Amino acid sequence: MNDSELNQTLRSARVPEPPADQWDRFPQRVVQRLRREITKPAPRVRPRQALLLWGIGFATACLVIGFGFGFWRGRHVPADDGSLAESSKLIREVATLFPNRVRAIISDRSGVRLVLSDRPDVPVSTPLFVKVCQGTKCQTIITFSGQEIQVANENVEVLADARGNVLLVGDRLVWSSAESTRTVANLKIAAKPLDAVL
């Protein structure tokens, strides 16, 4: 069979006709189906689950607003160790909200940044307070031993030893709080466990 024969056969074929009473029954079937859909119960949302979601959302919103307000207000006061001491409760709450994910809380002229890990892989350890000044530009960082921060455009690992000393170790920068009077690359650095600041 060639194309012209196929076209001729298709044109001569008749469209199957529905049964004669189909169009008479059609409106009745539509109405029955609509009634069935209306009588189906709506999916139930468990009240406990909805309440839990609302509670978590509300707590998160309050914490973020409180965190932002606390540090916004703190920006207008000269930054010193005391302003961080006032924020220690807020820092603990952030660590509670993001368990084992808070890598650092950084405060500088541009504001406050919360640095989180993608996975909960930050070990539980004593928070460390690091203050770095380069000229008049200062930043305060609260982090944990073993975390990496950026100091003078260099990635530096923050470590704590058994004596409570804080070390900053990078490729070109090595600093220890045991030798806190030593300056490194025109930087003034102060670091200690956060508990010692409070």
C-alpha positions in Angstrom: 0.0 0.0 0.0 1.4 3.4 -1.0 0.7 6.8 0.5 -2.2 7.7 -1.8 -4.0 4.4 -1.1 -3.5 4.9 2.6 -4.9 8.5 2.5 -7.9 7.3 0.4 -8.6 4.5 2.9 -8.4 6.9 5.8 -10.8 9.4 4.2 -13.3 6.7 3.4 -13.3 5.4 7.0 -16.2 6.6 9.2 -15.8 8.0 12.7 -17.4 5.6 15.2 -20.6 7.0 16.5 -21.3 6.9 20.3 -24.4 5.1 21.4 -27.6 7.2 20.9 -28.4 7.5 24.6 -24.8 8.7 25.6 -25.7 12.3 25.1 -28.9 11.9 27.1 -27.0 10.4 30.0 -24.1 12.8 29.9 -25.5 15.7 32.1 -26.7 13.2 34.7 -23.2 11.6 34.9 -21.5 15.0 35.3 -23.8 16.0 38.1 -23.2 12.6 39.9 -19.4 13.0 39.6 -19.6 16.6 40.9 -21.6 15.4 43.9 -19.1 12.7 44.6 -16.2 15.2 44.5 -18.0 17.6 46.9 -18.7 14.9 49.5 -15.1 13.7 49.7 -13.6 15.0 52.9 -10.8 17.5 52.7 -7.4 16.2 53.6 -6.8 16.7 57.3 -3.8 18.5 58.6 -2.7 17.2 61.9 -3.2 19.9 64.5 0.0 18.8 66.4 2.1 19.0 63.3 0.7 22.4 62.2 1.3 23.7 65.7 4.9 22.4 65.8 5.6 24.1 62.4 4.1 27.4 63.5 6.1 27.2 66.8 9.4 26.5 65.0 8.7 29.3 62.5 7.8 31.8 65.3 10.9 30.9 67.4 13.2 31.2 64.4 11.7 34.6 63.5 12.0 35.9 67.1 15.6 34.7 67.3 16.6 36.3 64.0 14.9 39.5 64.9 16.5 39.5 68.3 19.9 38.7 66.9 19.7 41.4 64.3 18.4 44.0 66.8 21.0 43.2 69.4 23.9 43.6 67.0 22.3 46.6 65.2 22.1 48.3 68.6 25.6 47.2 69.4 27.0 48.8 66.2 26.1 52.3 67.5 28.1 51.7 70.7 31.9 51.4 70.4 32.8 47.8 69.9 34.6 46.3 72.9 34.7 43.1 74.8 31.8 44.2 77.0 29.4 44.5 74.1 30.1 40.9 73.2 29.6 39.9 76.8 26.1 41.4 76.6 25.5 39.3 73.5 26.7 36.0 75.0 23.1 34.8 75.6 22.2 35.6 72.0 25.3 33.6 70.8 24.2 30.6 72.9 20.7 30.8 71.4 22.1 30.9 67.9 24.2 27.8 68.7 21.1 26.1 70.1 19.1 26.9 67.0 21.8 25.6 64.6 23.5 22.8 66.6 27.0 21.9 65.4 26.6 24.2 62.4 27.8 27.7 63.7 31.3 28.2 62.3 31.7 31.9 63.2 29.8 35.1 64.1 31.7 38.0 62.6 31.1 41.7 63.5 32.7 44.6 61.7 31.8 47.9 60.1 29.5 46.3 57.5 27.4 44.6 60.2 27.1 41.1 61.6 27.5 37.9 59.6 26.6 34.4 60.7 28.8 31.7 59.1 27.1 28.3 59.1 28.4 24.9 58.0 26.4 23.0 55.3 26.4 20.0 57.6 26.3 19.6 61.4 30.1 18.9 61.5 31.3 21.7 63.8 32.6 20.0 67.0 31.3 21.1 70.4 34.0 23.2 72.0 34.6 26.4 74.0 33.7 29.5 71.9 36.8 31.6 71.2 36.9 35.4 71.0 39.2 36.9 68.3 39.6 40.7 67.7 41.7 41.8 64.7 42.5 45.4 63.9 44.2 46.7 60.8 44.6 50.4 61.3 41.2 51.7 62.3 39.3 48.8 60.8 38.5 46.2 63.4 36.5 43.0 63.4 35.4 40.7 66.2 34.9 37.1 65.6 33.4 34.4 67.8 34.4 31.0 66.5 35.4 27.5 67.7 38.7 25.7 67.7 39.5 24.0 64.4 37.5 26.5 62.3 38.8 28.6 59.5 38.4 32.4 59.4 39.8 35.1 57.2 42.3 37.6 58.6 43.9 40.2 56.3 42.8 38.3 53.2 44.3 35.1 54.4 42.5 31.9 55.5 43.6 31.1 59.1 42.8 28.2 61.2 41.8 29.1 64.8 43.1 26.6 67.4 43.0 26.4 71.2 45.6 24.7 73.3 45.2 23.0 76.8 46.5 26.1 78.5 43.7 28.3 77.1 45.9 30.0 74.5 44.5 30.8 71.1 46.6 30.3 68.0 45.9 31.6 64.5 47.7 29.5 61.9 47.8 30.2 58.2 50.2 29.9 55.2 51.9 33.3 55.9 50.6 34.2 59.3 51.2 32.5 62.7 50.1 34.2 65.9 49.6 33.0 69.5 47.9 34.7 72.4 50.8 33.5 74.5 52.8 36.1 72.7 50.0 38.7 72.4 52.3 41.7 72.3 53.9 40.6 69.0 52.3 42.3 65.9 51.9 40.4 62.7 51.7 42.1 59.3 50.6 45.5 60.8 47.7 43.7 62.6 46.7 44.1 66.2 45.3 40.7 67.3 43.7 39.8 70.6 42.2 36.3 71.2 41.1 34.3 74.2 38.3 31.9 75.2 35.0 33.7 75.2 34.4 32.8 78.9 37.5 34.9 79.8 35.9 37.9 78.1 32.6 37.6 80.0 
